[in-house]
Amino acid sequence: MPEVMRLFNTLSRSVEDFRPLKAGHVGIYTCGPTVYSYAHIGNMRAYIFADVLRRSFELFGYDVKHVMNITDVGHLTGDGDEGEDKLELGSRREGLDAWAVAKKYTEAFFAHTAMLNIERPTIVCKATDYIPEQIAMVQALADKGFAYTTEDGVYYDTSRFPTYAQLGRLDVEGLQEGHRVDMGGKRQKTDFALWKLSKPAEHRCMEWDAPWGRGFPGWHIECSAMASKLLGDQFDIHTGGVDHIPIHHTNEIAQSEGASGKSPFVRYWMHGEFLVTSDEAKMSKSAGKTLTVQSLADQGIPPLAFRLLVLQCHYRKQLKFTDENMAGAVRGFERLRHLAQKALQAAGGHQQAVVLSQGGDKYRRQIHTALTADLNTPQALASLFGLLEDQQLSPAEQVDLAAEVDQVLGLGLLSPAPNMVEAPPPAALLALLDERNQARSAKQWQRADQLRGEIARHGYDIHDAPSGTSLKRRP
């Protein structure tokens, strides 16, 4: 019988015993990246949190189905259905079509998550692969009276969903009374786009035919359509950042329950807090605060030391990122690895089956208690440090316990070297590569050679192939 996890449910604003829909199984949906640019380390904190959640369930004997989306269409630059699609914006910025932009940053995202030892979800689903399912869900909402059309698209009528404000504890009436902006054809300020029509004479890389006209899906509908397709109309856990609560996840609930007629759509909503900078502003692409995992690696900081920094703070508390905090995490990571490797060497160089002493059993109970108590990773880390420094435990016990807790913490403490994979080239070099490719296309051979030389001075070679160009670090 798996251990009972106690998790904070945003829906109830309380810690609850986790009771799965199907005994021994858990379905988790994680809101993934919008792949128009590199994900920053603030984004990565949310994925480390989801990874620890998934690993904890697996440690305690659950069969986990973890689904994560890739947003490669439909996410506009404004939360109020205004602005342009971020992928189209990236297309213009980089001189690539939107499909190529999405491919480039999806690959970079998974390279960065691998550097952080984040396990790949059971299923990764791209929004553009599920357009028929999204159209079908919009049609179902229209058929049930939850949607209406305007000159620029199809919108969800939030007045038809009485519990719209529940997740975000929203003051809907106050929002409606306080708006001072042109809403276009929207009936209420809280109404949101399900399907956006392409503008006349507008050239889009990504658009599809639908009953309401040629266009593209709104951002929120993708998660509802894919989650219901892959996990069912009702499932166990949905994760994301706290910024998703008032709009994105609130809208997911409205459209999912409106379409299926089943409630609740998700039983446990879990949200991670922001990583903030020294000025207490959240890290944000739009604000220009875009430190990436690669940026850390380029500074000689082990990415897994950043993972440790994240684990030292509870996922529901804001984490302040400073040079001092990061340096402390590097020292802590090196200390943990030293202690774990020392125990491994003393135990003969490998993990072995061991009967725990009373002291060892005490540490195991502490670790299990911490992880089942709403993923208390700071307490689990404290117990890990304690057991590795406890001379009353045998090296074999220390290795056995460290291996068990590291199944969740994912720090690679017993591996021969830090769990590193080849990192993607720095963004500045990829920009030079794009510029070089554009120079070649324009037959500006001298400029192309200059850019090749600049890239070479940074230790990378250009590899041209029929499928495209890439950078390879020299051995």
C-alpha positions as CSV (number, residue, x, y, z in Angstrom):
1,M,0.0,0.0,0.0
2,P,1.7,3.3,-1.1
3,E,2.3,5.9,1.6
4,V,-0.3,8.7,1.9
5,M,1.0,12.0,0.5
6,R,-0.3,15.2,2.1
7,L,-0.4,18.0,-0.5
8,F,-1.5,21.6,-0.5
9,N,-4.5,22.0,-2.8
10,T,-4.9,25.5,-4.2
11,L,-8.6,24.8,-4.8
12,S,-9.2,24.4,-1.0
13,R,-6.3,26.5,0.2
14,S,-5.4,23.6,2.6
15,V,-3.1,20.6,2.9
16,E,-5.1,17.4,2.2
17,D,-4.5,13.7,2.1
18,F,-4.0,12.6,-1.5
19,R,-6.6,10.1,-2.6
20,P,-6.1,9.0,-6.2
21,L,-9.0,8.4,-8.5
22,K,-7.5,4.9,-9.1
23,A,-5.7,3.2,-6.2
24,G,-2.0,3.1,-6.7
25,H,-2.1,5.3,-9.8
26,V,-1.7,9.0,-10.3
27,G,-2.2,11.2,-13.3
28,I,-0.3,14.5,-13.4
29,Y,-0.5,17.3,-15.9
30,T,2.2,20.0,-15.9
31,C,1.9,23.3,-17.9
32,G,4.9,23.3,-20.1
33,P,6.9,26.0,-21.8
34,T,5.9,28.4,-24.6
35,V,8.8,27.7,-27.0
36,Y,9.4,31.1,-28.5
37,S,12.6,31.8,-26.5
38,Y,14.9,30.1,-24.0
39,A,13.3,29.1,-20.7
40,H,14.9,30.9,-17.8
41,I,15.9,29.5,-14.4
42,G,12.7,30.9,-12.9
43,N,10.7,28.7,-15.3
44,M,13.0,25.8,-14.4
45,R,12.0,26.1,-10.7
46,A,8.5,25.1,-11.7
47,Y,9.7,22.0,-13.6
48,I,12.0,20.9,-10.7
49,F,9.0,21.1,-8.4
50,A,6.9,18.9,-10.8
51,D,9.8,16.5,-11.1
52,V,10.2,16.1,-7.3
53,L,6.4,15.5,-7.1
54,R,6.5,12.8,-9.7
55,R,9.7,11.2,-8.2
56,S,8.1,11.2,-4.7
57,F,5.0,9.3,-6.0
58,E,7.3,6.8,-7.7
59,L,9.4,6.3,-4.6
60,F,6.3,5.5,-2.6
61,G,5.1,2.9,-5.0
62,Y,2.6,4.8,-7.3
63,D,2.3,4.2,-11.0
64,V,2.6,7.7,-12.4
65,K,1.4,9.0,-15.8
66,H,3.0,12.5,-16.2
67,V,1.8,14.6,-19.1
68,M,3.4,18.0,-20.1
69,N,2.4,20.3,-23.0
70,I,4.6,22.3,-25.3
71,T,2.9,25.5,-26.2
72,D,3.9,26.1,-29.8
73,V,0.9,28.2,-30.9
74,G,-1.8,30.5,-29.4
75,H,0.0,32.1,-26.5
76,L,-0.5,35.9,-27.0
77,T,1.8,38.5,-25.6
78,G,-1.1,40.0,-23.5
79,D,-3.2,38.1,-20.9
80,G,-6.4,39.8,-22.1
81,D,-6.4,38.2,-25.6
82,E,-4.6,41.2,-27.0
83,G,-1.2,41.4,-28.7
84,E,0.3,38.8,-31.1
85,D,1.2,35.2,-30.9
86,K,4.5,34.7,-29.2
87,L,5.7,32.2,-31.8
88,E,4.9,34.6,-34.6
89,L,6.9,37.3,-32.7
90,G,9.8,34.9,-32.4
91,S,9.6,34.1,-36.1
92,R,10.1,37.8,-37.0
93,R,12.8,38.2,-34.4
94,E,14.9,35.4,-35.7
95,G,14.1,35.3,-39.4
96,L,12.8,31.7,-39.1
97,D,9.3,30.4,-39.6
98,A,7.4,29.7,-36.4
99,W,7.7,25.9,-36.8
100,A,11.5,26.3,-36.8
101,V,11.5,28.6,-33.8
102,A,9.3,26.1,-31.9
103,K,11.7,23.2,-32.8
104,K,14.8,25.2,-31.8
105,Y,13.5,26.2,-28.4
106,T,11.8,22.9,-27.6
107,E,15.2,21.1,-28.1
108,A,16.9,23.7,-26.0
109,F,14.3,23.3,-23.2
110,F,14.9,19.6,-23.0
111,A,18.7,20.0,-23.1
112,H,18.4,22.4,-20.2
113,T,16.1,20.1,-18.2
114,A,18.5,17.2,-18.8
115,M,21.3,19.4,-17.3
116,L,19.1,19.7,-14.2
117,N,18.4,16.0,-14.1
118,I,14.7,16.6,-14.6
119,E,13.0,13.4,-15.9
120,R,11.2,13.7,-19.2
121,P,7.4,13.4,-18.6
122,T,5.7,10.2,-19.6
123,I,4.0,12.0,-22.5
124,V,5.1,15.3,-24.0
125,C,2.3,16.8,-26.2
126,K,2.6,19.8,-28.6
127,A,-0.4,22.1,-29.1
128,T,-0.1,21.9,-32.8
129,D,-0.4,18.1,-32.8
130,Y,-3.9,18.4,-31.2
131,I,-5.7,21.0,-33.2
132,P,-8.6,18.7,-34.1
133,E,-9.2,18.0,-30.4
134,Q,-9.1,21.7,-29.6
135,I,-11.6,22.5,-32.4
136,A,-13.9,19.7,-31.1
137,M,-13.8,21.1,-27.6
138,V,-14.6,24.6,-28.8
139,Q,-17.5,23.2,-30.8
140,A,-18.8,21.3,-27.7
141,L,-18.7,24.5,-25.7
142,A,-20.6,26.4,-28.5
143,D,-23.2,23.6,-28.7
144,K,-23.8,23.9,-24.9
145,G,-24.1,27.7,-24.9
146,F,-20.8,28.5,-23.3
147,A,-19.4,30.3,-26.3
148,Y,-20.2,33.1,-28.6
149,T,-18.6,34.6,-31.8
150,T,-17.3,38.1,-32.4
151,E,-15.6,39.6,-35.4
152,D,-12.2,38.4,-34.3
153,G,-13.0,34.9,-32.9
154,V,-14.9,32.6,-30.5
155,Y,-15.0,33.5,-26.8
156,Y,-16.0,31.7,-23.6
157,D,-18.9,33.3,-21.8
158,T,-17.8,33.3,-18.2
159,S,-21.2,34.4,-16.9
160,R,-22.5,30.9,-17.8
161,F,-20.1,29.3,-15.4
162,P,-21.1,30.1,-11.8
163,T,-17.9,28.8,-10.1
164,Y,-15.6,30.7,-12.4
165,A,-14.0,32.6,-9.6
166,Q,-13.4,29.7,-7.2
167,L,-9.7,28.7,-7.9
168,G,-8.4,32.3,-8.0
169,R,-10.7,33.7,-5.4
170,L,-11.5,36.4,-8.0
171,D,-13.7,39.4,-7.4
172,V,-15.4,39.1,-10.8
173,E,-17.9,41.9,-10.2
174,G,-15.1,44.2,-9.2
175,L,-13.2,43.3,-12.3
176,Q,-16.2,44.0,-14.5
177,E,-17.0,47.3,-12.9
178,G,-13.4,48.4,-12.9
179,H,-12.4,47.9,-16.5
180,R,-11.4,50.9,-18.5
181,V,-10.3,49.3,-21.7
182,D,-11.9,48.6,-25.0
183,M,-13.0,45.0,-24.9
184,G,-13.9,44.7,-28.5
185,G,-16.7,42.2,-28.9
186,K,-16.2,40.6,-25.5
187,R,-19.3,40.6,-23.2
188,Q,-17.4,40.5,-19.9
189,K,-13.8,41.4,-19.1
190,T,-13.2,37.8,-17.8
191,D,-14.4,36.2,-21.1
192,F,-11.5,34.7,-23.0
193,A,-10.6,33.5,-26.5
194,L,-11.2,29.9,-27.5
195,W,-10.4,30.4,-31.2
196,K,-8.9,33.5,-32.8
197,L,-9.6,34.4,-36.5
198,S,-6.6,35.3,-38.7
199,K,-6.8,39.0,-39.6
200,P,-7.4,39.9,-43.3
201,A,-4.2,40.2,-45.2
202,E,-2.3,38.8,-42.2
203,H,0.4,36.2,-43.0
204,R,0.7,33.6,-40.3
205,C,3.0,30.6,-40.2
206,M,0.4,28.7,-38.1
207,E,-3.3,28.7,-38.9
208,W,-6.0,26.1,-39.5
209,D,-9.5,25.9,-41.0
210,A,-12.3,25.7,-38.4
211,P,-16.1,26.0,-38.5
212,W,-15.8,29.7,-37.4
213,G,-13.1,30.6,-40.0
214,R,-9.4,30.2,-40.6
215,G,-7.3,31.0,-37.5
216,F,-5.6,29.5,-34.5
217,P,-6.6,28.3,-31.0
218,G,-6.5,30.4,-27.8
219,W,-3.8,29.5,-25.3
220,H,-6.0,28.0,-22.6
221,I,-7.9,25.5,-24.8
222,E,-4.8,23.4,-25.6
223,C,-4.3,22.3,-22.0
224,S,-8.0,21.3,-21.6
225,A,-8.1,19.4,-24.8
226,M,-4.8,17.6,-24.4
227,A,-5.4,16.8,-20.7
228,S,-8.8,15.3,-21.3
229,K,-7.5,13.3,-24.3
230,L,-4.5,11.9,-22.4
231,L,-5.6,11.8,-18.8
232,G,-9.4,11.8,-19.0
233,D,-12.2,14.4,-18.3
234,Q,-11.2,14.1,-14.6
235,F,-7.7,13.4,-13.2
236,D,-5.6,13.7,-10.1
237,I,-3.1,16.6,-10.1
238,H,-2.4,19.7,-12.2
239,T,0.8,21.7,-11.6
240,G,2.1,25.1,-12.7
241,G,3.3,28.4,-11.4
242,V,1.3,30.7,-9.1
243,D,0.9,33.1,-12.0
244,H,-1.3,30.5,-13.7
245,I,-3.9,30.6,-11.0
246,P,-6.1,33.7,-11.8
247,I,-6.3,33.3,-15.6
248,H,-4.9,30.2,-17.3
249,H,-5.9,27.6,-14.8
250,T,-9.2,29.3,-13.9
251,N,-10.0,29.3,-17.6
252,E,-9.0,25.6,-18.0
253,I,-11.5,24.7,-15.3
254,A,-14.3,26.7,-16.9
255,Q,-13.8,25.3,-20.4
256,S,-13.1,21.7,-19.3
257,E,-16.0,21.4,-17.0
258,G,-18.3,23.2,-19.4
259,A,-17.4,20.9,-22.2
260,S,-17.5,17.6,-20.3
261,G,-20.2,18.4,-17.7
262,K,-18.1,16.7,-15.1
263,S,-16.7,18.3,-11.9
264,P,-14.1,18.6,-10.7
265,F,-11.8,18.7,-13.7
266,V,-8.8,18.3,-11.5
267,R,-8.9,17.1,-7.9
268,Y,-5.6,18.7,-6.6
269,W,-4.2,21.9,-8.0
270,M,-0.5,22.5,-7.0
271,H,1.4,25.7,-7.7
272,G,5.0,26.7,-7.3
273,E,6.1,30.1,-6.2
274,F,8.3,32.5,-8.1
275,L,12.1,32.7,-8.2
276,V,12.8,36.4,-7.6
277,T,15.9,38.5,-8.1
278,S,17.6,40.6,-5.6
279,D,15.2,43.5,-6.3
280,E,12.3,41.0,-5.4
281,A,11.0,41.1,-9.0
282,K,10.1,37.7,-10.5
283,M,12.4,36.5,-13.2
284,S,10.6,37.2,-16.5
285,K,11.4,37.1,-20.2
286,S,9.3,40.1,-20.9
287,A,11.2,42.1,-18.2
288,G,14.5,41.1,-19.6
289,K,15.5,38.9,-16.7
290,T,16.4,35.8,-18.6
291,L,19.3,34.0,-16.9
292,T,19.3,30.4,-18.2
293,V,20.7,27.1,-17.2
294,Q,23.3,27.5,-19.9
295,S,24.2,30.9,-18.5
296,L,24.9,29.3,-15.2
297,A,27.0,26.5,-16.8
298,D,29.0,29.2,-18.8
299,Q,29.9,30.8,-15.4
300,G,31.2,27.4,-14.2
301,I,28.2,26.8,-11.9
302,P,27.1,23.1,-11.9
303,P,23.5,23.1,-13.0
304,L,22.8,20.5,-10.2
305,A,24.0,23.1,-7.7
306,F,21.1,25.3,-8.9
307,R,18.8,22.3,-8.4
308,L,20.0,22.1,-4.8
309,L,19.4,25.8,-4.4
310,V,15.8,25.2,-5.5
311,L,15.3,22.2,-3.1
312,Q,16.6,24.2,-0.2
313,C,13.4,26.3,-0.4
314,H,9.9,24.9,-0.1
315,Y,8.1,25.1,-3.4
316,R,5.4,27.3,-2.0
317,K,7.8,30.0,-0.8
318,Q,9.4,32.6,-3.0
319,L,13.1,31.8,-3.7
320,K,15.5,34.8,-3.9
321,F,18.3,34.3,-6.4
322,T,21.5,36.1,-5.6
323,D,25.1,35.5,-6.3
324,E,25.7,34.8,-2.6
325,N,22.8,32.3,-2.4
326,M,24.1,30.6,-5.6
327,A,27.6,30.4,-4.3
328,G,26.4,28.9,-1.0
329,A,24.4,26.3,-3.0
330,V,27.6,25.4,-5.0
331,R,29.5,24.8,-1.7
332,G,26.6,22.8,-0.3
333,F,26.4,20.7,-3.5
334,E,30.2,20.0,-3.4
335,R,29.9,19.1,0.3
336,L,27.1,16.6,-0.3
337,R,28.9,15.0,-3.2
338,H,32.1,14.7,-1.2
339,L,30.2,13.0,1.7
340,A,28.3,10.7,-0.5
341,Q,31.4,9.7,-2.6
342,K,33.4,9.1,0.6
343,A,30.7,6.8,2.0
344,L,30.5,5.0,-1.4
345,Q,34.3,4.4,-1.5
346,A,34.2,3.1,2.1
347,A,31.3,0.8,1.2
348,G,33.4,-0.9,-1.5
349,G,32.4,1.4,-4.4
350,H,28.8,0.1,-4.9
351,Q,25.4,0.2,-3.3
352,Q,24.4,-3.1,-1.6
353,A,21.4,-4.5,0.2
354,V,21.6,-3.6,3.9
355,V,19.5,-4.0,7.0
356,L,19.2,-0.6,8.6
357,S,20.2,-0.1,12.2
358,Q,17.9,1.8,14.5
359,G,19.6,5.0,13.6
360,G,19.4,4.3,9.9
361,D,15.7,3.5,10.2
362,K,15.2,6.9,12.1
363,Y,16.7,8.8,9.1
364,R,14.5,6.9,6.6
365,R,11.4,7.8,8.6
366,Q,12.5,11.4,8.8
367,I,13.0,11.5,5.0
368,H,9.7,9.8,4.2
369,T,7.9,12.1,6.7
370,A,9.4,15.2,5.0
371,L,8.5,14.2,1.5
372,T,4.9,13.1,2.3
373,A,4.4,16.4,4.2
374,D,3.7,18.5,1.0
375,L,7.2,17.9,-0.4
376,N,9.3,19.4,2.4
377,T,12.6,19.1,0.5
378,P,14.5,21.4,2.9
379,Q,13.8,19.0,5.7
380,A,14.7,16.0,3.5
381,L,18.0,17.7,2.7
382,A,18.7,18.3,6.4
383,S,18.2,14.6,7.1
384,L,20.4,13.7,4.1
385,F,23.3,15.9,5.4
386,G,22.7,14.5,8.9
387,L,22.9,10.8,7.9
388,L,26.0,11.4,5.7
389,E,27.8,13.0,8.6
390,D,26.6,10.5,11.3
391,Q,29.5,8.3,12.3
392,Q,27.2,5.9,14.0
393,L,25.9,4.7,10.6
394,S,27.9,2.3,8.5
395,P,29.1,3.4,5.1
396,A,26.7,0.8,3.5
397,E,23.8,2.3,5.4
398,Q,24.7,5.8,4.4
399,V,25.0,4.8,0.7
400,D,21.7,3.0,0.8
401,L,19.8,5.9,2.4
402,A,21.5,8.5,0.2
403,A,20.5,6.5,-2.9
404,E,16.9,6.3,-1.8
405,V,16.5,10.0,-1.0
406,D,18.4,11.0,-4.2
407,Q,15.7,9.1,-6.2
408,V,13.6,12.1,-5.4
409,L,16.1,14.9,-5.0
410,G,17.8,14.0,-8.2
411,L,21.2,15.5,-7.4
412,G,23.3,12.6,-8.8
413,L,25.3,12.3,-5.6
414,L,26.5,8.7,-6.1
415,S,27.3,9.0,-9.8
416,P,31.0,9.1,-10.7
417,A,30.8,12.8,-11.8
418,P,28.0,15.4,-11.6
419,N,25.2,14.5,-13.9
420,M,26.0,16.7,-16.8
421,V,25.1,16.5,-20.5
422,E,26.5,18.5,-23.4
423,A,24.9,21.9,-23.0
424,P,23.4,23.7,-26.0
425,P,25.6,26.5,-27.4
426,P,25.1,30.0,-25.8
427,A,22.3,32.1,-27.2
428,A,24.8,34.7,-28.4
429,L,26.5,32.1,-30.6
430,L,23.2,30.8,-31.9
431,A,22.4,34.4,-32.9
432,L,25.7,34.6,-34.8
433,L,24.9,31.3,-36.5
434,D,21.6,32.7,-37.6
435,E,23.3,35.9,-38.9
436,R,25.9,33.8,-40.7
437,N,23.2,31.7,-42.4
438,Q,21.4,34.8,-43.5
439,A,24.7,36.2,-44.9
440,R,25.2,32.9,-46.9
441,S,21.6,33.2,-48.2
442,A,22.4,36.7,-49.4
443,K,25.7,35.5,-50.9
444,Q,27.6,37.8,-48.6
445,W,30.5,35.3,-48.4
446,Q,33.0,37.5,-46.7
447,R,30.6,38.4,-43.9
448,A,29.7,34.7,-43.5
449,D,33.4,33.8,-43.2
450,Q,33.9,36.5,-40.6
451,L,31.0,35.1,-38.5
452,R,32.4,31.6,-38.8
453,G,35.7,32.8,-37.5
454,E,34.0,34.6,-34.6
455,I,32.1,31.4,-33.7
456,A,35.3,29.4,-33.9
457,R,37.1,31.7,-31.5
458,H,34.5,30.7,-28.9
459,G,35.4,27.0,-29.3
460,Y,32.6,25.9,-31.7
461,D,32.6,24.6,-35.3
462,I,29.7,25.0,-37.7
463,H,28.3,21.8,-39.3
464,D,26.3,22.3,-42.4
465,A,24.0,19.5,-43.4
466,P,20.9,19.1,-45.7
467,S,18.7,19.2,-42.6
468,G,20.2,22.5,-41.5
469,T,23.2,23.9,-39.6
470,S,24.4,23.3,-36.1
471,L,27.2,24.2,-33.7
472,K,29.4,21.5,-32.1
473,R,31.8,22.3,-29.3
474,R,35.4,21.3,-30.0
475,P,36.7,18.4,-27.8
